[in-house]
Amino acid sequence: MVNEIRALKRRKGIMRSISLLAVLITLSGVGYLVYFSEVFAVRTISVQGSKIVSNRAIIDAAMIPLGTPLAQIDSAAIQKNLRVFPSVGSVEVRRVWPSEIVLAISERTPVATMAENGKWKFIDKFGVMYGESSKVPDGLIPITANSIAARAAIAGVIEYLPDSISRQVLTMSAATKDSVELTLTGNRTVFWGSYTQTSRKIKVLEVLLTKSARLYDVSAPNFPTTRN
């Protein structure tokens, strides 16, 4: 009886070993099929969401070799390659099995515009300049700035301006990130300073604009001033 029990345990142990080996062989085969085989290799590349840059230009710049197994595609390298296009904010590299790569592009959102070489460039919230238009784009405030940091400071202010103020703004400028100025209708100027304390400055300016003045200084919002 004891011998029979031992024999049964040995057979169960052998069966478990055989089952485990079969699983390992299967997984190895699947791993090889996915990572090395041409069965799951790139045959098609498509682009979604790119309006400023052509799909063909996106695909060329991505430099994805056809025939490369999907599992070997380096998403980080593709994203780095596509930084050549300033309008591209982010890229999601999607693997669509068995053989397609989809490049999902999220373009930058413009918050302002700036003249350069006879064209109007778009400016996003980070101060990045991209694209171009032959005229001032509708709904965007024209700005002038000496650096990307200054452009970002202006963009930071624009993002929070309420309609009651933004519809009075003609242009904005900044020599540095701490010297933002707004030119308003009626030959009025607002010295904003840095983009910090934006919410506080907006509340203060809304009150100041109820008074007639040529210059409104909210750079130190706890001590605002006006001047004719």
C-alpha positions as CSV (number, residue, x, y, z in Angstrom):
1,M,0.0,0.0,0.0
2,V,2.8,2.3,0.9
3,N,4.7,1.6,-2.3
4,E,1.5,2.3,-4.3
5,I,1.1,5.7,-2.7
6,R,4.8,6.5,-3.4
7,A,4.4,5.4,-7.0
8,L,1.3,7.6,-7.3
9,K,3.1,10.6,-5.9
10,R,6.0,10.0,-8.3
11,R,3.6,9.8,-11.3
12,K,1.9,13.0,-10.2
13,G,5.3,14.7,-9.8
14,I,6.3,13.6,-13.3
15,M,3.0,14.8,-14.8
16,R,3.5,18.2,-13.1
17,S,7.0,18.4,-14.5
18,I,5.8,17.5,-18.0
19,S,2.9,20.0,-17.7
20,L,5.3,22.8,-16.6
21,L,7.7,21.9,-19.4
22,A,4.9,22.1,-21.9
23,V,3.8,25.5,-20.6
24,L,7.4,26.8,-20.8
25,I,7.8,25.5,-24.3
26,T,4.5,27.1,-25.3
27,L,5.4,30.4,-23.8
28,S,8.8,30.4,-25.4
29,G,7.1,29.7,-28.7
30,V,4.6,32.5,-28.3
31,G,7.4,34.8,-27.1
32,Y,9.4,34.1,-30.2
33,L,6.4,34.4,-32.4
34,V,5.5,37.8,-31.0
35,Y,9.0,39.3,-30.6
36,F,10.9,37.9,-33.5
37,S,8.6,36.4,-36.1
38,E,7.5,38.3,-39.2
39,V,3.9,37.2,-38.5
40,F,3.5,40.2,-36.2
41,A,5.7,42.6,-38.2
42,V,4.9,46.2,-39.2
43,R,3.2,46.3,-42.6
44,T,1.1,49.5,-42.2
45,I,1.7,52.8,-40.5
46,S,-1.1,55.3,-40.1
47,V,-1.5,58.8,-38.5
48,Q,-4.3,60.3,-36.5
49,G,-4.8,63.9,-35.4
50,S,-2.2,65.8,-37.4
51,K,-3.6,68.8,-39.2
52,I,-0.6,71.1,-39.5
53,V,1.9,68.5,-40.6
54,S,1.1,66.1,-43.4
55,N,0.7,62.4,-42.6
56,R,3.4,61.5,-45.0
57,A,5.9,63.9,-43.3
58,I,5.0,62.4,-39.9
59,I,5.5,58.8,-41.1
60,D,8.8,59.7,-42.8
61,A,10.1,61.5,-39.7
62,A,9.0,58.7,-37.4
63,M,11.5,56.4,-39.2
64,I,9.7,53.1,-38.4
65,P,11.2,50.3,-40.6
66,L,8.6,48.1,-42.2
67,G,9.0,44.5,-41.4
68,T,10.1,45.2,-37.8
69,P,8.1,43.1,-35.2
70,L,5.6,45.2,-33.4
71,A,7.0,44.2,-30.0
72,Q,10.4,45.7,-31.0
73,I,9.1,49.1,-31.9
74,D,10.7,51.8,-29.7
75,S,8.0,54.3,-28.8
76,A,10.4,56.6,-27.1
77,A,12.6,56.8,-30.2
78,I,9.6,57.6,-32.4
79,Q,8.4,60.3,-30.0
80,K,11.9,61.8,-30.0
81,N,12.1,61.8,-33.8
82,L,8.8,63.7,-34.1
83,R,10.0,66.5,-31.9
84,V,11.3,68.0,-35.1
85,F,7.8,69.3,-35.6
86,P,7.0,72.1,-33.1
87,S,3.3,71.7,-33.7
88,V,3.4,68.2,-32.3
89,G,2.6,68.3,-28.6
90,S,2.6,64.6,-27.8
91,V,2.6,61.3,-29.6
92,E,1.0,58.0,-28.6
93,V,2.4,55.0,-30.4
94,R,-0.3,52.3,-30.7
95,R,0.3,48.8,-31.7
96,V,-2.6,47.3,-33.6
97,W,-2.1,43.6,-34.0
98,P,-1.1,41.9,-36.1
99,S,0.7,44.4,-38.2
100,E,-0.1,48.1,-37.8
101,I,1.4,51.0,-36.0
102,V,-0.9,54.0,-35.4
103,L,0.7,57.4,-34.5
104,A,-1.9,59.4,-32.6
105,I,-0.8,63.0,-32.7
106,S,-1.9,65.6,-30.1
107,E,-1.2,69.1,-31.6
108,R,-0.4,72.1,-29.5
109,T,-3.2,74.5,-28.7
110,P,-2.6,78.1,-29.6
111,V,-3.3,80.8,-27.0
112,A,-1.6,83.8,-28.8
113,T,0.0,84.8,-32.0
114,M,3.3,86.6,-32.9
115,A,4.6,88.2,-36.1
116,E,7.9,86.7,-37.5
117,N,9.3,87.2,-41.0
118,G,6.1,88.5,-42.4
119,K,4.0,85.6,-41.0
120,W,1.9,85.2,-37.9
121,K,3.1,82.3,-35.7
122,F,1.1,80.4,-33.2
123,I,2.1,80.4,-29.5
124,D,1.0,77.7,-27.1
125,K,0.8,77.8,-23.3
126,F,4.5,76.9,-23.0
127,G,5.6,79.7,-25.2
128,V,6.4,77.4,-28.1
129,M,6.2,79.0,-31.5
130,Y,4.9,76.9,-34.4
131,G,2.9,77.0,-37.7
132,E,2.1,80.1,-39.5
133,S,-0.7,82.2,-40.9
134,S,-0.7,85.0,-43.5
135,K,-3.0,87.1,-41.2
136,V,-3.7,87.5,-37.5
137,P,-5.5,84.2,-36.5
138,D,-9.1,84.8,-35.3
139,G,-9.5,84.8,-31.6
140,L,-5.7,85.1,-30.7
141,I,-4.1,88.1,-29.1
142,P,-1.0,89.4,-30.9
143,I,2.1,89.5,-28.7
144,T,5.7,90.6,-28.8
145,A,8.3,88.9,-26.6
146,N,12.1,88.5,-26.5
147,S,12.3,84.9,-25.4
148,I,10.4,81.7,-25.0
149,A,10.2,82.4,-21.2
150,A,8.6,85.8,-21.9
151,R,6.2,84.2,-24.3
152,A,5.3,81.6,-21.7
153,A,4.7,84.3,-19.2
154,I,2.3,86.1,-21.5
155,A,0.5,82.8,-22.3
156,G,0.2,82.1,-18.6
157,V,-1.6,85.4,-18.2
158,I,-3.8,85.0,-21.2
159,E,-5.0,81.5,-20.1
160,Y,-6.6,83.0,-17.0
161,L,-8.0,86.3,-18.3
162,P,-11.8,86.5,-18.0
163,D,-13.7,87.6,-21.1
164,S,-14.5,90.9,-19.5
165,I,-10.8,91.8,-19.7
166,S,-9.6,89.8,-22.7
167,R,-12.0,91.4,-25.0
168,Q,-10.4,94.8,-24.2
169,V,-6.9,93.6,-24.9
170,L,-5.4,94.7,-28.2
171,T,-1.8,93.4,-27.8
172,M,0.5,92.1,-25.1
173,S,4.3,92.3,-24.7
174,A,7.1,91.2,-22.4
175,A,10.8,92.0,-22.5
176,T,11.3,89.4,-19.8
177,K,9.1,86.9,-18.0
178,D,8.6,89.4,-15.2
179,S,7.6,92.4,-17.3
180,V,4.2,91.5,-19.0
181,E,2.2,94.4,-20.3
182,L,-1.2,94.6,-21.8
183,T,-2.3,97.3,-24.2
184,L,-6.1,97.9,-23.9
185,T,-8.6,99.7,-26.0
186,G,-8.9,103.4,-25.3
187,N,-5.1,103.9,-25.3
188,R,-4.8,102.2,-21.9
189,T,-1.9,100.1,-20.6
190,V,-1.7,97.5,-17.8
191,F,1.6,96.7,-16.2
192,W,1.2,93.1,-15.1
193,G,4.7,92.2,-14.2
194,S,5.2,88.4,-13.7
195,Y,2.5,85.8,-14.3
196,T,2.5,84.9,-10.6
197,Q,-0.5,85.8,-8.4
198,T,-2.6,85.9,-11.5
199,S,-6.0,85.3,-9.8
200,R,-5.3,88.2,-7.4
201,K,-4.2,90.5,-10.1
202,I,-7.3,89.8,-12.1
203,K,-9.6,90.7,-9.2
204,V,-7.6,93.9,-8.6
205,L,-7.6,94.9,-12.2
206,E,-11.4,94.4,-12.6
207,V,-11.9,97.0,-9.8
208,L,-9.3,99.4,-11.2
209,L,-10.8,99.3,-14.7
210,T,-13.9,100.9,-13.3
211,K,-11.8,104.0,-12.9
212,S,-10.6,106.2,-15.8
213,A,-6.8,106.0,-16.2
214,R,-4.1,105.6,-18.8
215,L,-1.9,103.2,-16.8
216,Y,-2.9,100.4,-14.4
217,D,-0.2,98.8,-12.4
218,V,-1.1,95.5,-10.8
219,S,2.5,94.0,-10.6
220,A,2.2,94.3,-6.8
221,P,-1.5,93.4,-6.4
222,N,-1.6,94.4,-2.8
223,F,-0.4,97.9,-3.7
224,P,-1.9,98.7,-7.1
225,T,-1.6,102.1,-8.7
226,T,-3.2,104.0,-11.5
227,R,-1.9,107.0,-13.5
228,N,-3.3,109.3,-16.1
